[in-house]
């Protein structure tokens, strides 16, 4: 992996881990969208993420797939 320039390191300093690699939040790692957040962020707010424990049905996030259980 090539080295990062000083300006790029300063730009990405919030995302760099102790080894100098860019690291994202655990919820953002497999996400296909460009709104990735740093692993240092404690509170995450993503319009594309919906928790499995969410209770509201009229949420503005992405729709969930069909389930095997009857309504």
Secondary structure, DSSP 8 states (H G I E B T S, - for coil): -----HHHHHHTTTTB-TTS-B-B-TTTTT--SS---BTT-SS---TT---TT---SS-SS------SS--
